[in-house]
Amino acid sequence: MRNHVATRFSGIEKSATYAVLELVHELRAKGVSVLDLGGGEPDFDSPEHVVAGAVDALHDGFTHYSPSRGLPELLTAISHKLREDSGVVADPATEIIVTPSAKHALFISLMTLLDPGDEIIIPTPSWVSYKSMAHLIGAVPVSAELSSENGFRVTRELLERYVTDRSKAILVNSPNNPTGHTLTPEEAEDIASFARDHDLFVVSDEIYEKIRYNRAEHISIAALPGMAERTLTVNGFSKGYAMTGWRLGYVAGPAPVISEVLKVQQHSVGCAGSFVQRGGLAALTGDQGVIAEMADEYAARMALIVKGLNSLPGITCDIPGGGFYVFPDIRGTGFSSSAEFAEWLLTEAGVAVMPGTAFGPGGEGHIRLSFATSRDVIEEAVGRMARALAKRS
């Protein structure tokens, strides 16, 4: 019997983050005590006013298709948010699409921009799905390896090493998953000038924008001079608003490109859930105090885990600029790879983390830990790591 699976799937691995999550569930089902610091999901419940917005919509019978572009009132709220928070000007009628998750927004953006064989430059370490998305549409992801020695900063010199005549776009993520790095003004301008000079499009993933520390600045590439016409800005509600299960995101960009992105939306999912969009509207227009409270709690957890990790032998951990991950250097522990360390940590300490290699070139020698969990869990996890490392020494 011939292989009926499309060749585009060859070489594409399943999501490393979902693999860790599934392993944690399997171990717990067997009665093993596992502390999961590998996932990327807020432990907070969605804000009450957000839930009420969706529930009210359901009770009102708001359960039918919405316009494929999104509810007009939500598009207007997103336009206002982009202008106020990021300085990005986007016409709600022509330059924004509401999507079922920021992940879908990314996928349909790449599908619109890239033809088979086109190259997209992705500074790495980076989120695990970027590379696979590019492969799925026949494009070529080009990893621009960042270095921990300079804090995973993006430079013009670095980007120039990876551009070719097939380069079509660059994908940036700030705050970054997994490193927690946030773009500085100098980095943002390097990316912008690089894109302008080489006539590239920029896809800017800003899903962790609401979670930042130590007054780290959030810079949207689309707000820089000459970049609105060559940038697609992707964002959503999962992380900052604790709405992961709602699957609600959006993409904003120049009208001619967004018009093409809309075709992909219409011929794939059609539209985002109608009552879900009402929840998103409540999130943007309702009380933002609860969002600030969650961000403050993340800051406290971040300080706790950074201090704890830096107390462990062979491990050094920098303070992230945003997001809810730390990306400590574990090379001093003596393990041959981050994958070996992560496996050892799970079996010996019952602590699940992500090996840095899951995030591409530049990730070796590091692990990613999520602090989107309680302070008690963080303290217990660090304690387990300390005891396991002590036994090994």
SERO-4910 file (N, C-alpha, C, O; in steps of 0.05 Angstrom, whole numbers):
BEGIN
 pado doro    nc1    nc2    nc3   cac1   cac2   cac3    cc1    cc2    cc3    oc1    oc2    oc3
  Met    A     17    -24      0      0      0      0     18     25      0     36     27     16
  Arg    A     12     43    -18     29     67    -20     24     86      4      3     84     18
  Asn    A     43    103      8     40    123     30     21    145     22     25    159      2
  His    A     -1    147     37    -22    167     30    -18    193     45    -35    211     43
  Val    A      2    195     61      7    219     77     24    239     60     43    231     48
  Ala    A     15    264     60     29    284     44     59    287     53     65    285     76
  Thr    A     76    291     33    104    292     39    112    317     55    133    318     67
  Arg    A     94    336     56    100    361     72    104    354    101    116    370    116
  Phe    A     94    331    111     97    324    139    123    311    145    130    306    169
  Ser    A    139    304    125    164    290    130    183    310    143    186    333    133
  Gly    A    196    302    164    214    319    178    202    338    198    216    352    213
  Ile    A    175    338    200    162    355    220    155    338    244    142    317    242
  Glu    A    165    347    267    160    332    292    136    343    306    127    365    301
  Lys    A    125    326    324    103    336    340    113    357    359    137    359    365
  Ser    A     95    373    369    102    395    387    116    385    412    106    368    426
  Ala    A    140    396    417    156    387    440    142    395    466    143    380    486
  Thr    A    128    418    466    115    426    491     91    408    497     86    401    520
  Tyr    A     76    401    476     54    382    481     64    355    489     51    341    505
  Ala    A     87    347    479     98    321    486    105    320    515     99    299    529
  Val    A    116    341    526    122    342    555     97    342    571     95    328    591
  Leu    A     77    357    562     51    358    576     38    330    577     28    322    598
  Glu    A     39    316    555     27    289    554     42    270    573     30    253    586
  Leu    A     69    272    573     85    255    591     78    261    620     77    242    636
  Val    A     75    286    627     68    293    654     41    280    662     38    269    684
  His    A     21    281    644     -5    269    649     -2    239    653    -15    227    670
  Glu    A     15    226    636     19    197    638     31    190    665     22    171    678
  Leu    A     51    204    674     65    198    699     46    203    723     45    187    741
  Arg    A     31    224    721     12    229    743    -10    208    745    -19    201    766
  Ala    A    -18    198    721    -38    177    721    -28    151    734    -43    135    744
  Lys    A     -1    148    734     11    125    747     17    130    777     29    113    790
  Gly    A      9    153    786     14    160    814     40    173    820     47    177    844
  Val    A     55    181    800     80    195    804     76    224    809     60    237    795
  Ser    A     89    235    830     86    263    836    104    279    817    129    277    819
  Val    A     92    295    800    107    311    781     99    341    783     75    347    783
  Leu    A    118    358    786    113    387    785    119    396    757    142    393    747
  Asp    A     99    407    744    102    414    716    110    444    712     93    462    716
  Leu    A    135    448    705    144    474    698    151    476    668    166    493    659
  Gly    A    139    457    653    145    456    625    125    469    607    132    477    585
  Gly    A    101    473    617     80    484    600     80    514    599     96    527    612
  Gly    A     62    524    582     61    553    578     33    564    581     23    578    564
  Glu    A     20    556    603     -8    564    607    -12    578    634     -3    567    654
  Pro    A    -24    601    635    -29    614    660    -46    596    678    -64    582    669
  Asp    A    -40    597    704    -56    581    723    -80    597    734    -95    586    749
  Phe    A    -82    621    725   -105    638    734   -130    630    718   -128    622    694
  Asp    A   -153    633    730   -178    631    715   -182    656    699   -172    677    706
  Ser    A   -198    654    677   -204    678    662   -219    698    679   -235    689    696
  Pro    A   -215    723    676   -228    744    692   -259    741    691   -270    734    671
  Glu    A   -272    746    714   -301    742    716   -316    759    695   -336    749    684
  His    A   -308    783    690   -323    800    672   -320    789    643   -338    794    626
  Val    A   -298    776    637   -295    763    611   -314    740    608   -327    737    588
  Val    A   -315    723    629   -333    700    628   -362    709    626   -377    698    611
  Ala    A   -368    730    641   -396    740    640   -403    750    613   -426    747    604
  Gly    A   -384    763    599   -390    772    572   -397    750    553   -416    753    537
  Ala    A   -383    728    555   -389    705    538   -414    691    546   -430    683    529
  Val    A   -418    688    572   -443    674    582   -468    690    574   -488    679    566
  Asp    A   -466    716    577   -489    733    570   -495    730    540   -518    729    532
  Ala    A   -473    728    524   -477    725    495   -491    698    489   -509    697    472
  Leu    A   -484    677    503   -497    651    500   -526    652    507   -543    642    492
  His    A   -532    665    530   -560    667    538   -576    684    519   -601    680    517
  Asp    A   -563    703    506   -577    720    486   -580    706    459   -590    718    440
  Gly    A   -571    681    457   -572    667    431   -552    675    411   -556    672    387
  Phe    A   -530    687    421   -509    697    403   -490    674    396   -467    673    405
  Thr    A   -501    654    381   -487    629    376   -483    623    346   -478    600    339
  His    A   -487    643    330   -485    639    301   -459    650    290   -443    661    305
  Tyr    A   -455    646    264   -431    657    251   -428    687    256   -448    701    257
  Ser    A   -403    695    259   -398    724    258   -386    730    231   -379    712    216
  Pro    A   -383    756    224   -368    762    200   -340    749    201   -328    748    223
  Ser    A   -330    740    179   -304    727    179   -282    744    190   -263    734    203
  Arg    A   -284    770    185   -263    788    195   -265    792    225   -245    798    238
  Gly    A   -289    788    237   -293    791    265   -316    810    271   -325    824    253
  Leu    A   -325    810    296   -346    828    304   -337    857    301   -315    863    310
  Pro    A   -352    874    289   -343    902    285   -336    916    311   -316    930    312
  Glu    A   -351    911    333   -345    923    358   -318    913    370   -304    928    383
  Leu    A   -312    888    365   -286    877    375   -263    888    358   -242    895    369
  Leu    A   -267    889    332   -247    901    315   -240    930    323   -217    938    322
  Thr    A   -261    945    330   -257    972    339   -241    973    365   -223    989    368
  Ala    A   -248    955    383   -234    954    409   -204    946    405   -187    957    418
  Ile    A   -199    928    387   -171    920    381   -156    943    368   -133    947    375
  Ser    A   -169    957    350   -156    980    338   -148   1001    359   -126   1012    358
  His    A   -166   1006    378   -161   1025    399   -138   1015    417   -120   1030    424
  Lys    A   -138    989    423   -117    977    440    -89    980    426    -70    987    439
  Leu    A    -88    973    400    -63    975    386    -52   1004    386    -28   1008    389
  Arg    A    -70   1023    382    -61   1051    381    -51   1060    409    -30   1072    411
  Glu    A    -67   1054    429    -60   1063    456    -36   1049    468    -19   1062    481
  Asp    A    -34   1023    465    -13   1007    478     13   1007    462     35   1006    473
  Ser    A     11   1007    435     34   1002    419     40   1023    398     61   1022    385
  Gly    A     23   1042    394     27   1062    374     23   1052    346     32   1064    327
  Val    A      9   1029    343      3   1017    317    -24   1027    308    -44   1023    322
  Val    A    -25   1039    284    -50   1049    273    -61   1028    253    -48   1022    234
  Ala    A    -85   1018    259    -97    998    242   -127   1004    239   -141   1006    259
  Asp    A   -136   1006    215   -165   1011    209   -181    986    216   -175    965    205
  Pro    A   -200    988    234   -215    964    242   -231    952    219   -237    928    220
  Ala    A   -237    967    199   -253    956    177   -237    941    156   -248    924    142
  Thr    A   -211    948    154   -195    936    132   -168    924    140   -156    910    124
  Glu    A   -159    930    165   -131    923    171   -129    904    196   -107    901    206
  Ile    A   -150    892    204   -150    873    227   -168    849    221   -189    852    209
  Ile    A   -159    826    230   -176    802    229   -175    789    256   -153    785    268
  Val    A   -198    781    267   -200    766    291   -199    737    284   -212    728    266
  Thr    A   -182    722    298   -177    694    291   -182    675    315   -181    684    338
  Pro    A   -187    650    310   -189    631    332   -161    623    341   -151    601    335
  Ser    A   -149    640    357   -123    637    370   -102    654    354   -104    658    330
  Ala    A    -82    664    370    -60    677    357    -43    657    341    -30    665    321
  Lys    A    -44    632    348    -30    612    333    -41    610    305    -26    607    286
  His    A    -67    611    302    -79    610    276    -73    636    260    -68    635    236
  Ala    A    -72    658    275    -64    683    262    -36    681    250    -31    690    228
  Leu    A    -18    669    264      9    665    254      9    647    230     23    654    210
  Phe    A     -5    625    231     -5    606    209    -16    618    184     -4    615    162
  Ile    A    -39    632    185    -50    643    161    -34    667    151    -35    673    127
  Ser    A    -20    680    169     -2    702    160     21    691    144     28    701    123
  Leu    A     33    669    154     56    657    139     46    645    113     60    647     93
  Met    A     22    633    113     12    622     89      7    643     67     10    638     44
  Thr    A      0    667     76     -6    689     58     20    700     47     22    707     23
  Leu    A     41    703     63     65    716     55     85    699     40     99    709     23
  Leu    A     85    673     45    107    656     35     97    636     14     77    622     18
  Asp    A    112    635     -8    109    614    -28    128    591    -21    147    594     -7
  Pro    A    123    567    -32    141    545    -29    170    553    -38    173    564    -60
  Gly    A    189    548    -21    217    554    -27    225    581    -16    249    586    -14
  Asp    A    206    599     -9    214    624      3    226    619     31    219    600     44
  Glu    A    245    636     38    258    634     64    247    654     84    241    677     76
  Ile    A    243    646    108    236    664    130    257    662    152    262    640    162
  Ile    A    268    684    159    289    685    180    276    685    207    259    702    213
  Ile    A    285    667    224    273    665    251    296    666    272    310    646    274
  Pro    A    299    688    286    319    688    308    313    667    328    290    665    338
  Thr    A    333    651    335    328    629    354    348    631    377    370    642    374
  Pro    A    341    620    401    318    603    407    292    617    402    289    641    406
  Ser    A    272    600    394    245    611    388    224    590    394    231    566    397
  Trp    A    200    598    395    177    580    399    178    557    380    185    560    356
  Val    A    170    534    390    174    509    374    158    508    349    166    494    330
  Ser    A    135    522    347    118    519    324    125    536    300    116    530    278
  Tyr    A    141    556    303    148    574    280    160    558    257    151    560    235
  Lys    A    180    542    264    194    527    243    175    507    229    175    504    205
  Ser    A    158    493    245    140    474    234    119    487    216    111    476    196
  Met    A    109    510    224     90    524    208    101    531    180     88    527    160
  Ala    A    126    540    180    139    546    155    141    521    137    136    522    113
  His    A    150    499    149    152    474    135    125    466    123    124    456    100
  Leu    A    104    469    138     78    459    130     68    473    104     53    462     89
  Ile    A     77    498    100     68    512     76     89    511     54     87    525     34
  Gly    A    110    496     59    130    492     38    152    513     38    169    513     20
  Ala    A    152    531     58    173    551     60    197    540     75    197    517     85
  Val    A    218    555     76    243    546     88    250    564    112    256    587    109
  Pro    A    248    553    136    255    569    160    285    570    163    299    549    162
  Val    A    296    594    166    325    598    169    330    608    197    322    630    205
  Ser    A    343    591    213    348    598    241    372    617    243    395    610    236
  Ala    A    367    641    254    389    660    260    396    657    289    382    667    307
  Glu    A    418    643    294    424    634    321    434    658    339    454    671    333
  Leu    A    419    663    360    426    683    379    444    671    401    447    647    403
  Ser    A    457    688    416    476    679    436    468    689    464    460    712    468
  Ser    A    471    671    483    466    678    511    487    697    522    483    711    542
  Glu    A    510    697    508    532    714    517    525    744    516    537    760    532
  Asn    A    507    752    498    499    780    497    469    783    504    456    802    496
  Gly    A    459    763    518    431    765    527    411    759    505    388    769    506
  Phe    A    419    744    485    401    737    462    391    761    447    368    763    438
  Arg    A    409    781    444    402    805    429    403    800    399    420    785    389
  Val    A    385    814    385    385    813    356    401    837    346    397    859    354
  Thr    A    420    831    327    436    853    315    434    852    285    428    832    273
  Arg    A    438    875    273    438    877    244    460    859    232    456    846    212
  Glu    A    483    858    245    505    841    236    497    812    235    503    798    216
  Leu    A    483    803    256    474    775    256    454    770    233    457    750    219
  Leu    A    434    787    230    414    782    209    426    782    181    417    766    164
  Glu    A    446    798    176    459    799    150    472    772    142    475    767    119
  Arg    A    479    756    162    491    731    156    472    711    143    480    692    130
  Tyr    A    446    716    147    426    696    140    409    704    116    392    688    107
  Val    A    411    728    107    394    737     85    405    727     58    429    727     54
  Thr    A    387    718     41    394    709     14    374    721     -6    356    736      2
  Asp    A    377    714    -31    358    725    -51    331    711    -49    312    718    -63
  Arg    A    329    690    -32    304    677    -28    290    686     -2    267    677      3
  Ser    A    303    704     13    291    713     37    266    730     31    266    748     14
  Lys    A    244    725     45    219    739     41    209    753     66    195    773     64
  Ala    A    216    742     89    205    753    114    223    747    137    241    730    135
  Ile    A    218    761    159    231    755    185    210    754    206    191    770    206
  Leu    A    212    734    224    193    731    246    206    737    272    227    726    279
  Val    A    194    756    287    205    764    313    184    761    335    160    762    329
  Asn    A    193    755    359    176    750    382    187    765    406    209    759    415
  Ser    A    171    784    416    179    800    439    155    807    455    136    818    445
  Pro    A    155    801    482    175    786    497    178    758    485    159    746    475
  Asn    A    202    747    487    208    722    473    202    698    490    207    696    514
  Asn    A    192    678    476    189    651    487    210    634    471    207    630    447
  Pro    A    231    624    484    233    617    512    250    636    530    250    633    554
  Thr    A    265    654    518    286    668    533    276    690    552    290    697    571
  Gly    A    253    701    546    243    723    562    254    750    554    248    770    566
  His    A    270    750    533    283    775    524    262    793    511    245    784    496
  Thr    A    264    819    516    247    839    503    265    857    486    287    864    494
  Leu    A    255    863    462    270    879    444    276    907    455    259    920    466
  Thr    A    301    916    452    308    943    459    302    961    435    299    951    412
  Pro    A    302    987    439    298   1005    415    319   1001    394    312   1002    370
  Glu    A    344    995    402    365    991    382    360    966    366    364    965    342
  Glu    A    352    945    379    346    920    365    322    923    346    323    914    323
  Ala    A    301    937    355    278    941    338    285    956    313    275    950    292
  Glu    A    302    976    316    310    992    293    328    976    275    326    979    250
  Asp    A    345    959    286    361    941    269    343    923    252    348    920    228
  Ile    A    323    912    264    304    895    250    290    910    228    287    901    206
  Ala    A    280    934    236    265    951    217    282    959    193    274    956    170
  Ser    A    306    969    198    324    977    176    332    954    159    334    957    134
  Phe    A    337    931    171    343    907    156    320    899    137    325    893    114
  Ala    A    296    900    148    272    893    132    269    913    109    263    905     86
  Arg    A    272    939    115    268    959     94    290    956     72    284    956     48
  Asp    A    315    952     80    337    951     61    335    926     43    344    927     20
  His    A    325    905     54    323    880     38    295    874     28    290    853     17
  Asp    A    277    893     32    249    891     23    236    865     34    225    849     19
  Leu    A    238    862     60    227    839     73    202    847     89    199    870     97
  Phe    A    184    827     93    161    832    110    169    822    138    186    805    141
  Val    A    157    834    159    161    826    186    135    815    198    114    827    195
  Val    A    137    792    210    115    781    226    123    784    255    143    772    264
  Ser    A    108    800    270    115    806    298     95    793    317     72    800    318
  Asp    A    105    773    331     88    758    351     91    772    378    113    771    390
  Glu    A     69    783    387     70    800    412     51    789    433     40    804    449
  Ile    A     48    763    434     28    750    452     34    754    481     16    754    498
  Tyr    A     60    759    489     67    762    517     69    792    525     80    799    546
  Glu    A     59    809    508     62    838    512     53    848    540     66    866    551
  Lys    A     32    837    551     21    847    576     38    839    600     33    849    622
  Ile    A     57    821    597     72    810    620    101    819    617    117    806    603
  Arg    A    109    841    631    136    851    629    145    860    656    129    864    674
  Tyr    A    172    861    660    184    866    686    204    889    685    216    895    664
  Asn    A    209    900    708    229    920    712    227    942    691    247    952    680
  Arg    A    203    950    685    197    972    666    208    966    638    214    985    623
  Ala    A    209    941    631    218    934    604    198    946    584    173    944    588
  Glu    A    208    958    563    192    971    543    181    951    523    196    933    515
  His    A    156    955    515    146    938    493    147    955    467    135    977    466
  Ile    A    160    945    447    162    959    421    150    943    399    158    920    394
  Ser    A    130    954    386    118    941    363    132    951    338    134    975    333
  Ile    A    142    932    322    157    939    298    140    956    279    150    973    266
  Ala    A    114    950    278     96    964    260     94    994    266     85   1009    249
  Ala    A    101   1002    290     99   1030    298    124   1046    289    124   1070    291
  Leu    A    144   1033    279    168   1047    271    165   1058    243    149   1048    227
  Pro    A    180   1079    237    178   1092    210    181   1073    187    201   1057    187
  Gly    A    163   1074    168    165   1058    144    159   1028    148    164   1012    130
  Met    A    148   1020    172    144    992    177    114    984    177    108    960    176
  Ala    A     96   1002    179     68    995    180     60    980    154     43    962    155
  Glu    A     71    988    132     64    976    106     78    949    101     72    936     81
  Arg    A     96    940    119    110    915    115    111    898    140    129    882    144
  Thr    A     91    902    158     91    886    183     63    875    188     43    889    185
  Leu    A     62    850    196     38    837    207     42    833    236     60    820    245
  Thr    A     25    846    252     26    844    281      7    823    291    -17    826    287
  Val    A     17    803    305      0    782    316     -1    784    346     19    787    359
  Asn    A    -25    781    357    -29    782    386    -54    766    393    -67    755    375
  Gly    A    -60    765    418    -84    750    427    -89    753    456    -78    770    469
  Phe    A   -107    736    466   -117    739    493   -108    717    512   -113    718    536
  Ser    A    -94    696    502    -88    673    518    -70    678    542    -76    669    564
  Lys    A    -49    693    538    -29    696    559    -36    719    578    -39    714    602
  Gly    A    -37    743    568    -42    766    586    -69    766    600    -71    775    623
  Tyr    A    -89    754    587   -116    754    598   -124    727    609   -147    723    617
  Ala    A   -105    708    610   -111    681    620   -135    668    606   -153    659    619
  Met    A   -134    668    580   -157    658    563   -147    637    544   -155    637    520
  Thr    A   -130    619    552   -118    600    534   -139    582    520   -138    578    496
  Gly    A   -159    573    535   -179    555    524   -199    569    506   -215    555    492
  Trp    A   -199    595    506   -218    610    489   -210    610    460   -227    612    442
  Arg    A   -184    607    455   -173    607    428   -182    632    413   -199    631    395
  Leu    A   -171    655    421   -179    680    409   -154    697    405   -139    703    423
  Gly    A   -150    706    380   -127    723    373   -134    742    351   -157    744    343
  Tyr    A   -114    755    340   -118    773    318    -92    780    304    -70    776    315
  Val    A    -95    789    280    -72    798    264    -79    825    252   -102    829    242
  Ala    A    -60    843    252    -64    870    240    -42    876    221    -19    868    225
  Gly    A    -48    890    200    -28    897    180    -40    913    157    -63    921    159
  Pro    A    -24    918    136    -34    935    114    -57    921    100    -58    897     96
  Ala    A    -76    938     92   -102    928     80    -98    909     57   -111    888     56
  Pro    A    -80    914     38    -77    895     15    -69    867     24    -78    847     12
  Val    A    -52    866     44    -43    840     54    -65    827     71    -70    803     68
  Ile    A    -77    842     88    -98    831    106   -121    821     89   -134    801     97
  Ser    A   -126    833     66   -147    824     49   -141    796     39   -160    779     36
  Glu    A   -116    789     34   -108    763     26   -108    743     49   -116    720     46
  Val    A   -100    753     72   -101    736     96   -130    727    102   -135    705    110
  Leu    A   -148    746     97   -177    740    102   -187    717     85   -204    701     94
  Lys    A   -176    714     60   -184    691     44   -177    665     57   -192    646     56
  Val    A   -153    664     69   -145    639     83   -163    634    106   -171    611    111
  Gln    A   -170    654    121   -188    651    144   -215    641    134   -227    622    146
  Gln    A   -226    653    112   -252    645    103   -253    616     93   -273    602     96
  His    A   -231    607     81   -231    580     70   -219    559     89   -215    536     81
  Ser    A   -214    567    113   -204    547    133   -224    546    156   -241    528    157
  Val    A   -223    565    175   -241    564    198   -266    580    195   -285    577    210
  Gly    A   -266    598    175   -289    615    171   -289    640    189   -287    663    179
  Cys    A   -291    636    215   -290    658    233   -284    648    261   -285    624    266
  Ala    A   -277    666    279   -275    659    307   -302    656    320   -322    666    309
  Gly    A   -304    641    342   -329    637    355   -343    663    363   -330    681    373
  Ser    A   -369    665    357   -383    690    362   -384    698    391   -377    721    398
  Phe    A   -393    680    408   -394    687    437   -367    689    449   -363    704    469
  Val    A   -347    675    438   -319    678    447   -310    707    442   -296    719    458
  Gln    A   -317    717    419   -309    745    412   -322    765    432   -310    785    438
  Arg    A   -346    759    441   -359    776    461   -342    776    487   -340    796    500
  Gly    A   -331    753    494   -313    752    516   -288    768    512   -279    782    530
  Gly    A   -277    768    488   -254    784    481   -260    814    483   -244    829    492
  Leu    A   -285    821    474   -293    849    476   -294    858    505   -285    880    512
  Ala    A   -304    840    523   -305    847    551   -277    849    563   -272    866    580
  Ala    A   -258    832    553   -231    834    562   -218    861    556   -205    872    573
  Leu    A   -222    871    532   -209    896    524   -223    920    535   -209    940    541
  Thr    A   -249    919    539   -264    943    547   -270    944    576   -279    964    587
  Gly    A   -267    921    590   -273    920    619   -250    928    636   -230    939    627
  Asp    A   -253    922    662   -233    930    682   -206    916    676   -204    892    674
  Gln    A   -185    933    673   -158    922    668   -142    918    694   -119    909    693
  Gly    A   -155    924    716   -141    920    742   -133    891    747   -111    886    758
  Val    A   -150    873    740   -144    845    745   -121    835    727   -106    818    735
  Ile    A   -118    848    704    -95    841    686    -69    850    699    -49    836    699
  Ala    A    -70    874    711    -46    885    725    -40    868    749    -16    864    755
  Glu    A    -60    858    763    -56    841    786    -42    815    779    -24    806    793
  Met    A    -50    803    757    -37    779    747     -8    785    740     10    769    747
  Ala    A     -3    807    727     24    814    719     42    818    744     65    811    744
  Asp    A     30    830    765     45    834    790     52    807    803     74    804    813
  Glu    A     33    789    802     38    763    814     60    748    798     77    734    809
  Tyr    A     59    750    771     80    739    755    108    750    763    128    736    764
  Ala    A    108    776    768    134    789    776    145    777    802    169    773    804
  Ala    A    127    772    821    135    760    846    145    732    842    165    724    854
  Arg    A    132    717    826    140    690    820    167    689    805    184    673    810
  Met    A    170    708    787    195    710    772    218    714    791    239    701    788
  Ala    A    215    733    809    237    739    828    243    714    845    266    709    851
  Leu    A    222    700    852    226    676    869    241    654    854    260    642    865
  Ile    A    234    649    829    247    627    815    275    635    806    293    618    806
  Val    A    280    660    799    307    669    792    326    666    816    348    656    813
  Lys    A    316    675    839    333    673    863    339    643    869    361    636    876
  Gly    A    318    627    867    321    599    874    341    585    855    358    569    864
  Leu    A    338    590    829    355    577    809    384    585    812    403    569    809
  Asn    A    388    611    818    415    621    821    429    610    847    453    613    850
  Ser    A    413    599    865    425    587    889    434    558    884    447    546    901
  Leu    A    427    546    861    434    518    855    462    516    842    469    533    826
  Pro    A    477    496    849    504    493    838    503    488    808    488    470    799
  Gly    A    519    502    793    522    498    765    501    511    748    500    508    723
  Ile    A    482    526    760    460    539    745    461    569    749    464    579    771
  Thr    A    459    584    727    457    613    728    432    621    713    426    610    691
  Cys    A    418    641    723    392    649    712    390    679    711    392    692    732
  Asp    A    386    690    687    382    719    684    353    726    689    336    709    687
  Ile    A    349    752    695    321    762    698    309    767    671    321    781    655
  Pro    A    286    755    665    274    759    639    261    787    637    254    799    658
  Gly    A    258    797    613    245    823    609    215    820    608    201    839    614
  Gly    A    205    796    601    176    792    599    170    763    595    187    746    594
  Gly    A    143    757    594    134    730    592    133    716    619    138    729    639
  Phe    A    128    690    619    129    676    644    147    651    643    140    630    652
  Tyr    A    171    656    630    191    635    629    218    646    638    224    670    635
  Val    A    234    628    648    263    634    652    278    613    636    268    591    630
  Phe    A    302    620    628    318    604    609    346    601    621    365    611    609
  Pro    A    348    588    643    374    587    657    395    570    642    389    552    626
  Asp    A    420    577    647    443    563    636    451    541    655    456    546    678
  Ile    A    450    516    645    456    493    662    482    479    655    487    457    663
  Arg    A    499    493    639    523    480    630    542    474    653    559    456    651
  Gly    A    540    488    675    557    483    698    550    458    714    565    451    733
  Thr    A    528    445    707    520    421    722    535    396    713    535    376    727
  Gly    A    548    398    690    563    375    681    548    356    662    560    336    653
  Phe    A    523    361    656    508    344    638    517    350    609    525    372    603
  Ser    A    516    329    593    525    332    565    507    348    548    515    359    527
  Ser    A    481    349    555    462    364    539    438    373    556    434    362    578
  Ser    A    423    392    545    399    401    560    378    379    560    363    377    579
  Ala    A    377    363    539    358    341    538    364    320    560    346    310    573
  Glu    A    390    314    564    397    295    585    390    307    613    380    292    630
  Phe    A    395    333    616    389    345    642    359    344    647    350    338    670
  Ala    A    343    351    627    314    351    630    303    323    637    285    321    654
  Glu    A    313    303    624    304    275    629    312    267    657    296    255    672
  Trp    A    337    274    665    346    268    692    329    282    713    322    270    734
  Leu    A    322    307    708    307    322    727    279    311    731    268    310    753
  Leu    A    268    301    709    241    290    711    241    263    727    224    258    743
  Thr    A    261    246    721    262    220    734    272    221    763    262    207    780
  Glu    A    291    239    768    303    240    795    290    259    814    290    255    838
  Ala    A    277    281    803    265    301    820    235    305    816    222    318    832
  Gly    A    225    293    795    196    296    789    190    325    782    168    335    788
  Val    A    208    338    768    204    365    758    206    365    728    226    357    716
  Ala    A    184    374    714    184    374    685    192    401    675    180    421    682
  Val    A    212    402    657    221    427    644    225    421    615    224    397    607
  Met    A    229    441    599    235    438    571    265    441    565    277    460    574
  Pro    A    277    422    551    305    425    543    308    448    523    290    452    506
  Gly    A    329    462    525    333    486    508    335    479    479    328    495    462
  Thr    A    343    454    472    345    446    444    318    445    431    317    445    406
  Ala    A    297    443    446    270    443    434    264    469    419    246    470    402
  Phe    A    279    490    426    273    516    415    293    525    394    295    548    386
  Gly    A    309    505    384    326    510    361    354    518    368    362    518    392
  Pro    A    370    525    348    398    533    352    400    556    373    384    575    373
  Gly    A    420    554    390    423    574    411    411    565    437    416    577    458
  Gly    A    395    543    437    382    534    461    398    514    477    392    510    501
  Glu    A    417    501    465    433    481    479    447    494    504    456    516    503
  Gly    A    448    478    525    460    488    550    441    503    567    448    513    589
  His    A    415    504    559    395    518    574    370    500    577    366    481    562
  Ile    A    353    507    597    327    494    599    307    517    603    313    539    612
  Arg    A    282    511    595    261    531    599    243    522    622    233    499    622
  Leu    A    239    539    641    220    534    663    198    555    662    204    579    659
  Ser    A    174    546    665    151    565    666    145    571    696    144    553    712
  Phe    A    140    596    702    131    603    729    102    612    728     94    628    745
  Ala    A     87    601    709     58    606    709     45    585    727     26    571    719
  Thr    A     54    584    751     44    566    771     47    579    798     59    601    800
  Ser    A     38    567    819     38    580    846     66    582    857     85    568    849
  Arg    A     69    600    876     94    604    890    102    578    905    126    571    907
  Asp    A     82    565    916     88    540    931    100    519    912    119    505    920
  Val    A     89    517    888    100    497    869    128    505    861    146    488    859
  Ile    A    133    531    857    159    540    849    180    533    871    201    523    866
  Glu    A    172    539    896    191    534    918    196    504    921    219    495    926
  Glu    A    175    487    918    179    458    920    196    448    897    213    431    901
  Ala    A    192    459    873    207    450    850    237    456    854    254    439    848
  Val    A    243    481    862    271    488    867    283    471    889    306    463    887
  Gly    A    267    465    910    277    447    931    283    420    921    304    408    928
  Arg    A    266    409    904    271    382    893    296    383    875    312    364    876
  Met    A    300    404    860    324    406    843    349    407    860    369    395    854
  Ala    A    347    422    882    370    425    900    378    398    912    401    391    913
  Arg    A    358    383    921    363    357    933    374    337    913    393    322    919
  Ala    A    364    338    889    373    319    868    402    326    860    418    308    857
  Leu    A    408    351    857    435    359    850    455    353    872    478    346    867
  Ala    A    446    355    897    463    349    920    471    319    921    493    312    927
  Lys    A    451    303    914    456    274    914    476    267    892    491    248    894
  Arg    A    475    282    870    492    276    847    521    284    851    539    272    840
  Ser    A    525    304    868    552    315    871    570    297    888    593    303    893
***
